[in-house]
C-alpha cells in the first residue's frame, strides 16, 4: 500500500524523493507529498492524483533541502485530498505513515482536550500531533517519538522529520515493512528495497517493534523492549532495468511476456542438474511425517493455493485445507500436530497472511512460505521459505508471480508425492521433463497475442461476464474473473461448472459472455454439457481449450482460443496466460489504467 521514502543526502532531496516515489507507484496510491528541512526550516508540498501533479507543483513551488521524507498515499481514513495527503505536519514535526492507527479517535479526543485540534480526517495526523505534544513538553525528538510509539495501537511504518534537524530521521516499524539504506555519508529509508535500488544496494530491514535513529553517518536501532539491536546489513541485488517497461506499453504486458523465462529460472533453481529430482532449500521438509497441510493466502495467491490443493490431494494423497488469511486467525482454528502451515504471498509482507503465520507459530509442525521476496517478514519468520524467483513485479494485477507460485507449489506437491511413495523415480522424472517443456508452451501461447486482442475487443463491450471451470480449471476461472474485474472494471464472477444450474444460469442472456476454461481432460465432457446449457439460453461462450477440445466443441461457440496440448497437471499454469491476456487487452480497449487500477494496492500491508 502506501509508499514511504526518506533521504539524508549530499544533494537536493526533492528530486531524489520524487524519483524514489515513482518506483513505489506500483503499490497503489491516490495522492503524494514530500517534506524537507532547509536552513533549519521544515516545509512540505502535497498533491492529489498521480506523481506528475506533485512534480508540476514543485516546478512552481520548489522545495530546497538535503534532508527529506516522501509518501504515496492509498486512502484509508479520509478521502483523497491535499489536506489528507502525507506528510502530515504538526509544529516542528512531519511524519509519513503506512498502516492504520486503531486508537486514533481516543488520541485525537485527548489531544483536542489539550488544545491541539486536528485539520484532517486521517489517523496519521494524530501521530504528528502527539509527537509535537511531547516536543512541547521538552522531550528531544528521539524521546518524543518513543513516547508517541508507546501510545499507538495498530500497524505502522513511520518516518519522522523535524524542524531544525537537518541530519536526523527517525523510523519505526510495527506490522508494516520498512528498510534503511546505507550510502557513502548518506542514509535512506524506504518501504521496500525497490525504492532505494538506484541509491544503494546495502539494506538493513527493521524488525517488528524496531525504532531507528538515523543520521548521515550512524544508525542506532532499538527493539520493542528498548534494547539496542544489531540488525544485519544485507547487500541486495535489484536490477534497475527490471523496473522499466522494456519496450512494452504497460508493466503488465512486460510481466506476462516474462513468464516463460522466469518459470524456466524457477525450474533451474529447484531441479537437480540431471533434472530428475527436486531440491529444496536447507533441510527441506519430510512430507511423510505430515497428516495434512493448511494453506493460507489472499487474493490471487489464495487461488494459487486452491489449485495446489488439487495437486497435493490427487498426486500426494495429502489432505489440504485452504483459508483466506483475513478469515483464518479470527476463526481460531485448531492446528493439530503433524500439520504443516503453508503461506503464500508475493510481497511476503501481506498483513493478514503474516498475522495468520504468527497464529500458527508454536502450533504447526512446520511453517512454510512461498514468497517472491526472500528478505520479507513472512520469509524470515518461516521454518522454510521457498522463493518463486519471479523478479520484480510492478503491475498491481499479479501475472508472473501467480504462475511462479503455481510452479513452486506443483514442485512441492511432486516432492510430496515422491516422498510418500505415490510416484516412483521414473514417474517423477517424467513429470519434471514435462514441466521443463512448459516455457515452450507458454511462448507458443504468447504468439496468439493478436487473437487474444480481437477476442478482448468484443469482450470489452460487455458489462458483466461469467467464468466456468471444473477441477483444476475452477481456481483458474476464479483467477480469470478476478483479473478481468481488477483492471477492466467489468463485473465478473466465476463458478465451478457444476454449480451453473444451482443459481448462476439465471443470469444467462444474449448479452452475457461466458468464458469456459476446458482442456480436453477427464472432466471435459461434463463441462461441455454446461457450456451447451449456456448456449441454449443465448449466452456467448468464449472457450479456452486445446486442439482436441476445439474439435469436440459445439459449433455454437462464440469464440475459441486454442492452447497448446500439455499434460493435464500443468494446465493451470498454461491457462493462466489466456486469462491474463483477455483481461489485459479488455482493459486496454476500455482505456483503463492497466498497471495501477483504481482503488487497488500492490502490497496490502494493513488489515
DOTORLUM-528748 format. One record per residue: residue in one letter; x, y, z of N, C-alpha, C in turn. Coordinates in steps of 0.2 Angstrom, whole numbers, plus 5000, padded with zeros to 4 digits. Layout:
<rs>
aXYZXYZXYZ...
</rs>
This chain:
<rs>
x500449945000500050005000500450065000x500350115005500750175004501450165004x501850215000502550214999502850265004x503450245007503750295011504550295008x504750355009505450365007505750415011x506450415013506750465017507450475015x507750535015508450545012508750595017x509350575019509850615022510450615017x510550665013511050665007511450715007x511850715001512350774999512050814994x511450794991511150834986510450854987x510150894983509450924984509050854985x508650854990508250794992507650794987x507350844985506650844982506650794976x507150804971507050764965507250694967x507650684972507850614974507150584977x506850614981506250594984505750574979x505650624974505050604969505250544965x505950544963506150484959506050424963x506150424969506050364973505350344974x504950394974504250384975503950354968x504250374963504050344956504150264956x504650244959504750174960504350134965x503950174968503450144973502750154970x502650184964501950194962501550124961x501950074960501650004959501249984965x501350014971501049994977500350024977x500150074973499550104973499450164977x499150214974499150274978498650324975x498450374979497950424976498150494978x498750504981499050574982499750564984x500150614984500850614986501050674989x501650674992501950734995502650724998x503050774999503650775001503750835007x504250825011504450875016505150875016x505450935017506150945018506350995023x506950985026507251035030507751075027x507651145026508151185023508351245027x508951255029509251305033508851305040x508651245042508351235048507551235048x507351255042506551265042506251205038x505751175042505351125039504751145034x504751115028504251135024503951075020x503451085016503151025013502751045007x502650995002502251004996501850944995x501150954994500750894993500250904987x500050844984499650854978499250784978x498650794975498150744974498250714967x498150644966498250614960498950584959x499150584952499750554950500350594952x500950564953501550604955501750664950x501450654944501650714939501350774942x500750774946500450834949500950864954x501250814958501750844963502350874960x502550844954503150864951502950934948x502350944945502151014942502151064948x501951044954501851094959502551114962x503051064962503751084964504051124959x503851124952504151174947503951244949x503351254951503151324953503251344960x503351294965503451304972504051254974x504651274972505151224974505251214981x505551164983505751144990506451124990x506851164993507551154994507651115001x508251095001508451055007508750985005x509250965009509550895008509350845012x508850855016508550805021507850805020x507550755019506850755017506450685018x505850685018505450625018504850635012x504650575010504150575005503650515005x503050525002502550475003502050474997x501850414995501250404991500750374995x500150404995499550385000499050344996x498850294999498250254997497750265003x497250295001496750325006496450265011x496450275017496150235022495650285026x495950325030495450375034495450435030x494850455027494850515024494950515016x494550545013494550545005495250575003x495450554997496050584994495950664993x496350704996496350774996497050804998x497150864997497850894999497950895006x497350905010497350905017497550845020x497250785017497350725019498050685017x498350725012498950695009499550695015x500050655014500650655018501150695015x501650715018501750715025501350755029x501150735035500750775040501250815044x501050875046501450915050501150945056x501450945061501150975067501751015071x501751085070502351115073502951095070x503451075074504151055072504250985069x503650955068503750885066503350865060x503650825056503250805050503350725050x502850695048502850615048502550585042x502750535039502450495034502350425037x501750395035501550335038501150285034x501350225034500950165031500650125037x500050115036499750075042499050105044x498850085049498250105052498250115060x498150175063498150185070497450175072x497350115076496750095078496450145084x496850175088496550215093496650285092x496650305086496750375084496150425087x495550395087495050435089495150455096x495350405101495450425108496050475108x496550455105497150505105496950575103x496550575097496350645095495850685100x495450645103495050675108495450705114x495950665116496450685121496850745119x497050745113497450805111497050865110x496450855108495950915107495850945114x495750905119495650925126496250965128x496850945125497450985127497651045123x497151065119497251125115497551115108x497551045106497951035099497351005095x497051045091496551025086496850995080x496350955077496550925070496350965064x496650955059496450985052496250935047x496350875048496250825043495850765045x495650725041495250665043495650605044x496250605044496750555044496950525051x497050465052497350445058498050465059x498450475053499150495054499250555057x498850605056498950675059499050665066x498650625069498750615076499450595079x499750555075500450545076500950605077x500850645071501250715071501050755077x500350765079500150805084500450775091x500450705092500650685098501350695099x501750685093502550695094502650775095x502250815092502350885094502150905101x501650875103501450875110502050865115x502350805114502950785118503550835117x503650855111504150905110504050975114x503450995114503251055118503351045125x503350985127503450975135504250965136x504650975131505350975132505750915130x505350865127505650805125506150815119x506650775118507050785112506650745107x506850755100506550715095506450645096x507050615098507050545100506550525105x506550565111506150545116505450555114x505250605110504550625108504350565104x504750535099504550485095504350425100x504850405104504750345108504150355113x503950415115503350425119502750415115x502850435109502250435104502150355102x502650325101502550255099502250215105x502350235111502050195117501350205117x501050255114500350275114499950245108x500350225103499950195097499750125097x499150115095498950045094498750035087x498949985084498849965077499449955073x499449965067500049945062500350005060x501050015059501350065056502050055054x502250095048502950105047502950185046x503450215050503450285051504150315049x504150375047504750405046504650485048x505050505053504950575056505450625053x505350685052505750735050505650795055x506150835057506050885062506350955060x505951005062506151075061506851085064x507351115061507951125064508451065064x508251015062508650955062508750925055x509350945052509550935045509950865044x510050835050510450775050510150725054x509450715054509050665058508450645055x508350585054507750545053507650495058x507050485060506850435065506350385062x506450325061505950275058505750225063x505150195062504950145067504450095063x504450035065504049985061503749945066x503049935065502649885068502149865064x502149805061501649775056501749795049x502149845047502249865041502949865039x503149845033503849845032504249915031x504849915033505249975032506049955032x506349985028507049975027507550035027x508150025030508650085030509150065025x509350115020509850105016510450145018x511050115016511750145018512050175012x512250235012512650265007513350285009x513650325005514350355007514250415010x514150415017513950485020513250505019x512850455017512150465016511750415019x511150425020510650365023510050375020x509650325019509050325016508550285020x507850295019507350255021506850235016x506550175016506150155011505650105013x505050105010504550045011504849985009x505249985003505549925001506149934997x506549884996507149894993507149924986x506549914982506449944975506550014975x506250054980506350124981507050144981x507450104985508150134986508650104981x508450064976508950024972509450074968x509150134966509650174962510150214967x509950214973510350244978510850204982x510750144983511150104987510950024986x511449984987511249914987511349884994x511449924999511649905006511049925010x510649865013510049875016510049845023x509749875028509549855034508849855035x508549795036507749785037507649795044x507149835046506949845053506549785054x506549765061506149705063505549735067x505049695068504449715072504649745078x504349805079504449845085505049885085x505449885080506149925080505949995079x506450035082506450115081507150125079x507250165074507950185071508050255071x508550275074508850345074509350355069x509250395064509750395058510050465057x510650465056511050525054511450505048x511750545045512150535039512750485040x512950475046513550435047513350385053x512750375055512550325060511850305060x511750245062511150205063511150175070x510650195074510550165080509850135081x509850065081509150035082509050005089x508450025091508249995097507649945096x507549895100507049845098506449865102x505849825102505249835105505349845113x505849815116505949825123506449875125x506649915120507049975121507849955121x507949895119508649875120509049885113x509649905113510049915107510049845103x509849855096509849795092510349795086x510649745085511149745080510849705074x510549745069510249715063510749705057x510649655054511149635049511049685043x511649715040511649745034511749695028x511249695023511249655018511449685011x511749655007511949685000511449644996x510949684993510449664989510649664981x510249634977510349634970509649654967x509549714965508949734961509249774955x509049744949509249774943508749824941x509049884941508649944939508249934933x508549894928508149884922507549844923x507449804928506849764929506249814931x506349874933505849914934505649964929x505849954923505649994917505149944913x504849974908504349934904504749894898x505349904897505749864892505349864885x505149924883504849924877504149904876x503849884882503149864882502749934884x502049934882501649984883501549994891x501449934894501249934901501749884905x501849894911502249844915501849774915x501149774915500849704915501049664908x501049704903501249664896501949644897x502349674900503049654900503049594905x502749594910502749544915502349474913x501849484909501549424905502049394901x502449434897502949414892503549374895x503649394902504249374905504149304908x503549274908503349214911503749154909x503849144903504249084901504949084904x505249144904505949154906505949144914x505549174918505549174925505349104927x504949064924504749004926505348954924x505648964919506248924917506848934923x506849004925507349014931507148974937x506548974939506248944945506448864944x506248834938506448764937507148754938x507548794935508348784936508548794943x508248834947508348834954508248774958x507648744957507348694961507548624958x507748614952507848544949508548534950x508748474951509448444951509748454944x510348454943510748464937510448414932x510348354934510048304929509348314928x509048354931508348364930507848314932x508048264936507648204938507448214945x507548264949507348264956507348344958x507048354964506848424966507248434972x507648484972508048504978507748564982x507548564988507348614992507848644996x507748714998508248745002508348715009x508948725012509048705019508948625019x508548615025508448535026507748515022x507448565019506848535015506248525020x505848475019505348455023505148385022x505048345027504848275027504048275026x503848265020503048255019502748195022x503248145023502948085026502748095034x503048145037502848155044502248195045x501848215039501348255040500648225038x500148245042499448215041499048265036x499248325036498848375032499248445031x499048485027499348545026498748595026x498948655029498448715029498848765025x498448795020498748845016498348905017x498748965017498349025019498649085014x498249125012498449175007497849225006x498049275002497449325000497449334992x496949354990496849374983497149314978x497549334973497749294968498149234971x498549244977498949194980498449144983x497849164985497349114988497149064982x497049094976496949054970497449004969x498049024969498648984969498648924974x498448934980498348884985497748834983x497248864981496648824979496848774973x497248794969497548754963497948694966x498448724971498848674974498548624978x497948634981497548584985497448524980x497248534974497048484969497748444968x498248474967498948444966499148394972x499148424978499348394984498848334986x498248344985497748284986497748234981x497848254974497748204969498448164968x499048204969499648174967499948144973x499948174979500248154985499848124990x499148124989498648094994498748135001x498848195001498948235007498348285008x497948275013497348325013497648395014x497248445011497448515011496848555013x496848605018496348655019496648715017x496248755013496448825011496048875014x496348925017495948985020496149045017x495749095017495849165016496149195022x496749225022497149245028496749295032x496249335029495949385034495349345038x495249285036494749245040495049195045x495649175043495949115046496049125054x496449185056496549185063495949205067x495449235064494949255068494449205070x494549145066494149085067494449045073x495149065074495549025079495448955078x495648935072495548865070496148815074x495948755075496448715078496948695073x497548685075498048665071498448605074x498148545072498348485075499148475074x499448425078500048405077500148375070x500748365067500848335061500448375055x500348445056500148485051500648535049x500748545043501148605040500748655038x500948715040500648785038501048815033x500648825027501048855021500748925019x501148975019500849045017501149065011x500749095007500949115000500749195000x501349224998501249304997501749324992x501549364987502049394983502549434986x502349484990502749534994503049505000x502749455003503049425009502849475015x502449525014502349575019501549585020x501149545016500449545017500249545024x499849595027499749595034499349535036x498749525033498349465035498749405035x499149395030499449325029500049325035x500349375036500849375041500549365048x499949395049499649385056499449315057x499249285051499049205051499649165053x500149185050500849145051500949145058x500949205061501149215068500649175073x499949175071499549125074499749055074x500049035069500248965069500848945072x501248995074501948985077501748945084x502148895085502048855091501548805090x501148805085500648755084500748705078x500948735072501048695067501748655067x501748595065502448555065502948595061x502748635056503248665051502848725048x503248775047502948835044503348845038x502948845032503248855026503048925022x503348955018503149005014503349005007x502949035003503149034996503049114994x503649144993503649214993504149234987x504049304985504449324980505049374982x505049384989505549424992505849394998x506449364997506749315002506849355008x506949425008507149455014506449485018x505849465015505249485018505149465025x504649495029504449465035504249395035x503749375030503549315030504049265029x504549275025505149235023505549225030x505649275033506149275039505849235044x505149235045504849205051504549135049x504749115043504549045042505148995043x504948935045505448875045505848865039x505448865033505748855027505348905022x505748945019505548995014505748975007x505248975002505348944996505249004991x505849034988505749094983505449074977x505049114974504749094967505149124962x505549174963506049194958505749234952x505149264953504849294948505149364946x505649394950505849454949505349504951x505549574950505149624952504549624948x503949634951503349634948502949704950x502949744945502649814946501949824945x501649784940500949794939500549764945x500049804947499649784953499349714952x499049704946498749644944499249584943x499349544948499849494948499849444941x500349434938500449394932500949334933x501549364932502149314933502249284940x502049324945502149304952501649244953x501049254950500549194951500749134947x501049134941501249074938501849044941x502349084944502849064948502649034954x502149064957501949024964501648954962x501248954956500948884954501548844953x502048864950502648814948502948794954x503148834959503448814965502948764969x502348784969501848734973501748674970x501848664963501748604960502448564961x502948594961503648564963503548534970x503248574975503148544981502748484982x502148484978501748434978502048374975x502448374969502848324966503348294971x503648334975504148314980503748274985x503148294988502748264992502548194990x502348194984502048134981502648074980x503248104979503848054978504048034985x504048074990504248054997503748005000x503148014998502547975001502447914997x502847904992502847834988502247834983x501947894981501447894977501647894969x502247914968502547914962503247884963x503547844958504247824959504747874955x505347854955505847894952505747914945x505547864941505347874934504747914933x504247904937503647944936503848024937x504248034943504448094945504848134939x505348094936505748124931505348134925x504848094923504348114918503948174919x503748184925503348244926503848314926x504448304928504848354928505048374921x505148324917505348334910504748374906x504148354908503548394905503548464908x503748474914503748544917504348584913x504848554912505448594908505148614901x504648584899504448604892503948654893x503748674899503148724900503348794897x503948814898504148884895504048884887x504148834884504048824877503348834875x502848804879502148804878501948874879x502148904884501948974886502149024880x502749014877502949054872502549044866x502348984865501848974859501149014860x500949014867500349044868500449124868x501049144869501149214869501149244861x501249194857501249214850500449224847x499949204852499249224850499049284852x499549334853499349404856498749434852x498849434845498349464841497649434842x497649364843497049334844496649354850x497049354855496849374862496549454861x496949494858496749564857496049564854x495949524848495249534845494749504849x494849454853494349424857494149474863x494649504866494549554871494149614868x494249634862493949694859493149684860x492949624858492249604859492049604866x492449574870492349564877492249634881x492649684878492649754881491949784881x491449764877490849794876490349764881x490549714885490049684890490149724896x489549724900489549754907489649694912x489549634911489649584915489949524912x490249474915490549414912490549354918x490449294915490549234920491149194917x491449164922491949114921491749054924x491848994920491748924922492348884921x492348834926492948784925492748734930x493048674929493048614933493748594935x493748554941494348534943494948584944x495448574941496048624941495848684938x495348684933495148744930494648794934x494448764940493948804944494348864947x494948854950495348904953495548954948x495748924942495948974936495349014934x494748994934494149034932494049084937x494149074944494149124949494749174948x495249154946495849204944495649244938x495349214933495249244927494749304928x494249284932493649334934494049394938x494449374943494749424947495149474942x495549444938495949484933495549534929x494949514927494549554922494249614926x494049594932493749654936494249694939x494849674940495349714943495549774938x495649754932495949804928495449834922x494949804921494449824916493849854919x493749834926493149854929492449824927x492549774923491949734921491749694926x491149694929490949644934491049574931x491349534935491449464933491449424939x491149364938491149314943491349244940x491549194945491749134942491449084947x491249024943490948964947491248904944x491248854949491348784947490748764942x490948744936490448724931489848694933x489948644938489348604940488948644944x489148704946488648754950488248794946x488248784939487948834935487148824936x486948764937486148754937485948774944x486448784949486248804956486148874957x486048914952485948984953486149034947x486849024945487149074940486749074933x486449014932486149014925485649064924x485349084930484849134929485049204926x485749214926486049274924486149274916x486149214913486249204906485749234901x486049274897485649304892486049324886x485849354881486249364875486749414876x486749454881487249504882487849474887x487749414889488249384894488749344891x489349364891489949324889490149274894x490249214893490449164897491049134895x491649144899492249114897492349044901x492348994897492448924899493148904898x493448884903494148854903494148784904x494248744898494148674897494648644893x495248624895495648574891495348514891x495548474886495248404884495448354890x495148354896495448314901494848274903x494848234909494348184911493648224912x493748284914493048324915492848364909x493148354904492948404898492248394896x492048324895491348314893490848344897x490948344904490448374908490448454908x491048484907491048554906490648574899x490748534894490448544888489648544888x489448504893488748494894488448564897x488848594902488748654905488748714900x489248704895489348754890488748754885x488448704884487848694879487248724883x487248714889486648744893486648824892x487248854892487348924892487148944885x487448914880487248924873486548924871x486148874874485448864873485048924875x485348964880485049024883485349084880x485649084874485949144871486549164873x486849134878487549154881488049154876x488549194876489049204871489649164875x489849104872490449064875491049084872x491549104876492249104874492649044877x492748994873493048934875493848934875x494148924880494848914881495048844881x495348814876495448734876496048724872x496148654871496748634867496448614860x496848594856496648574849496148514849x496248464853495748414853495048434856x495048484861494448514864494148554859x494448594855494148634850493848594845x494148534843493748494838493148464841x493148454847492548414850492048464852x492148534852491648584855491148594850x490548614852489948634848490148694843x489848694838489948744833489648814835x489248814840488948874843489348914847x489948894848490448934852490549004849x490549054853490649124850491349134848x491849114852492549124851492849064854x493449034851493848984853494549004853x494848994859495549014860495948944861x496348924857496648864857497348864860x497448834865498148824869498448764866x499148764867499548704865499348644870x499448584867499248524871499848524876x499648504882500048494888499748444893x500248414897499948374902499448404907x498948364908498348394912498648424919x499148404922499348434928499648504928x499848514922500148584920499748634918x499048614916498648664913498548724917x498448724924498348784927498848844926x499548824925500048874924499948894917x499848854912499748874905499148914904x498548894907497948934906497848994909x498349004914498349074917498549124912x498849114907499149164902498549184898x498049144895497549174891497049214896x496949194902496549234907496849304908x497549304908497849374909497849414903x497949384897497949424891497249444889x496749404891496049434890495949494894x496049494900495949544905496449604902x497049594901497449654899497149684892x497049654887496849684881496149714882x495749684886495049714888495149784891x495549784896495749844899496049904895x496449874890496749924885496149954881x495749904879495149934874494749974878x494649974884494250014888494550074890x495250084890495650144891495750154899x495750094903495850104910496550104911x496750114918497450114920497650044921x497950014917498149944917498549924923x499149964924499649954929499449974936x499050024936498850054943498050064943x497650004943496950014943496750044949x496150084948495850124954495750084960x495850114966495750084972496150024975x496650004970496949944972497749964974x497949924978498649924980499049864979x499649864977500049804975500149764982x500449794987500649764993500149784999x499749735001499249755006499549745013x499849795016500149795022499749815028x499149825027498749845033498049805032x497749785038497149745038496549795036
</rs>
